[in-house]
């Protein structure tokens, strides 16, 4: 099997990580393309002593770290590196959040995350603890949940409330979701893809975003369908069945970029 065939199953999930890391589909997918171009240009340099998924993420991480080191250098150059550098820096996810996303969203062990971040497992665990402490200090938001499965909706509501956020409502159809958003404007939306009346959570979100901007996290059992990089797709996405830690990490990262108010 060729390297390209080996990498293909992992690309949707690298896109998920890249989008969560940058807070943008556009920028996340651009980093993934750059990583793939680097692999195509120098296949002999692809890490062969580790699992192919680890090698793919390692290539991505090195490009991410290199690019954002250059952004910091631009800023350090002085007053001439004005708003462009500031905007680039605003998109840089701190290492603590990188560690959190790699372990909680992508499911890497601390040892594997350490390999990807070029540090030790103990440092990764310390960074994750730092990120969790930061989450506890994060501004609380009003959250609208769009989910037609009662048990999942209850679980999401518990997670949201445990994080200190307020649940404005739980909608089970597209029309209900839009009505609830209009009645109480949320600061975050958690949306399932397929709803009770065969309506779409994606369409519900489109209707809501047509009236005001709000960060959105989609939830689906088929993430590969929404992580192709071929059309406008979610920036933040959680896979069913999900772990509570995964939901917490996604919520925190979505609000992190919303608070930064950086244009996509």
N, C-alpha and C positions, 0 to 999 in steps of 0.2 A: 504494500500500500504506500502511496506517495505521501510526502510530508503535508501537502495541501489537503489530501483526504483525511489525514490524521487530525489536522487542525480544525477542519470544517465544523464538527459537532460542538466545538468549544467557543466558536466565534460569537454566537448570540449572547453567551454569558459574559464574554469579555466586553461586548458592547454594553451590557447592563452595568458592569462595574465602571467602565469608562464614563458612561452618562452620569452615574451617581457621583463619581469622583469630580467631574467638571460642572455638574448641575445643568447640563445641556446636551440634547441629542446631537446637535450640530458639532459641537466641540469634541464630545466624547467619540463620535464616529470618526471624526478627523484623526484623532490620536490612534484609533484602531487601524485606519487605513495606512497611517504612517508606519505603524508596527509591521503590518503585512508587507508593505513595500520594502522595509528593511530586511525582512526574512527572504523575500524574493531576490533582492539584490545580492544578499550574502548568505545563502542557505548553509554554507559550511560553518558559519558562526552561530547557527541555532544550537542552543544547549541540548546535547544528546545524552547527557549523563543523568537526566531526570525525566519524569513523566512529561509527556508532550504538552499537557495543560499547564504544568509549571513552567515549561520552557516558553510557552506563548505569553503567559502573564509576565515572566521575567523580562522578555523582550520589550513588552509594553511598558513595564515599570521603569526600565532604563531610559526609554525615550521620554517618558513623563518627567522623570527626575532631571534629565539633561535639559529639556525644554524649559522647565520652570526654574532651574538654576540660572539659565540665561535671562529669564524675566527678572529675577532678583538682581542680576548684574546690571540690567538696564536701569532699574530703580536706583541702584547705588551709584550710578554714573553722575547723578546730580540733578539740578533743576531742569536740564534739557530733556530728561526722560519723563515727561509730564503725565498727562492722563492716560496715555496708552499703557505705560508700565503699571500705573495704579490699577487699571481695569484688569490687566493680566494677573497681577498679584491677587486681586480680589477673588479670582477664580481658583487660586491654589488651595486645595484641600490640605489642611495640616496633616503631618505624619500620624498624629493620633487617630484622626478620622480615616486615614488610609488603612491603618491597622484594624480599625473597627470594621470597615467595609470588607476587607479581605477575609476576616475571620467570621463575621456575623452574616454578611450578605452573600459572600462567595463560598463560605464553608471551608476555608483553608485552616489547617492546624496552625498553632503559633510557630511551630518549627518551619512549616512551609511558607507562612507569611514572612518569617524572618529571612528565609532564602530570597523571597521576592523583593523585600525591602533592604536587603543586604545588611542585616543586623541579626541579633540573637533572639531566641524565643522569649527569654526573660524580658528583653527590651520591648518586644511586641506586646507582651502581657501588660507591661507598665503603660505603654501607649494606649492600649484598649481601656485600661482603668482611668487614664487621663481623659479619654473621650467620653466615657460614661459619666465622669464627674462634670464634664462640660455640658452634657445633655441635661443633667439635673439643674443646671443654672440657666438653661435655655428658656426664652420667653414662651409662655404658654399660648396655645392657639385654640380657636373654636373649630372643631372637626366635624365634617359631614361624612357619614359612612353610607356608601351605596352598595348594598349587599343583600341578596334575596335568600340566602341560606341562614336560618335563624341561629344555629349554633356558631357558625363562623362570625356572624354579625355580633353576637354576644361576646365572643372571644376578642374580636377587634375592639369593641367598646371597652372591655376590661383593660386591655393593653393601653388604649388611649388615655383612659382615666388614671391608670397607674403611673403614667408619665406626667400627670398633672394637667393634662389638657381637658377641655370641655367638649362633650359630644352634643352637637346641636340637633342631631336627629339621625335616624336610620331609614333610608329610602330603599324600596324594593323594585321600583320601576323607574323608567326614564322620566316620565311626567312628574312623579312624586319627588324625584331628586331635584328637578328644576324648581318646582314649587317651594321645596324646603330651602334651597339656596337663596331664592328670592326673599323668602320670609325672614331668614337669618343668615346673613352673608358669612360664609365660613372662611377661616384662615388656612384651611387645608382640606382636601377631599381625598378619601380613600374609596376607590371605585372598583368593583368587580366588573368583568367584561360582559358576562352573560347574565341577564336579569330575568325575573320571574315571568314576565309576560312576553318573553322572547325579544324584548327590547335590548338595547346595547348600552352598557355603561360608558363606552366610548362616545356614543351619540349624546348621552346625558351630559358628559363633561364638555363636549363641544358646545352644547346649548348654554351651559353655565359660563364657559370662557368667552362666549360671544357678548356677555353682559359685563363681566369683570374678570380680572386676572387673579388666579389663586393657584398655589402649587398643588399638584395632583400626583397620587401614587396609585397605579393600577395593580390589580391582583388577578392572576390568571393561572390556570393549570397548564397552559400551553404557551410558555414565554417565547419559544422560538418563532411563533407566528407574529410576534410584535417586536422582534429584535433583529430584523433583516437588514436594516440600514438602507432600505430601498424607497422609503416614503416617510412622511411625518409620523413619528412613533413616540411612545412614552419616554420621558427622561428617567422616571423612577418606576420600577416594576418589581413586584414581589411574586414569587412562585408558590402556588398551592401544591401540596400542603406546606404551610410556613411555620417557622419557629418564631416564638415571641421575640427573641433577640433580633431576628431579621426585620420584623416590623418596626421595632424600636429604632434600629439603625437607619432604616429608610425614612421614617418620620423625621428623625433628627437631621438627616442630611438634606431633606427637602426644605425644612424650615431654616436650615443653615444658609442655603443659597437664597431663600426668599428674604431673609433678614439682610443679606448683603446687597439686595436690590441691584444686581448686576445684569444688564441686558444680555439676552441670549445671542 
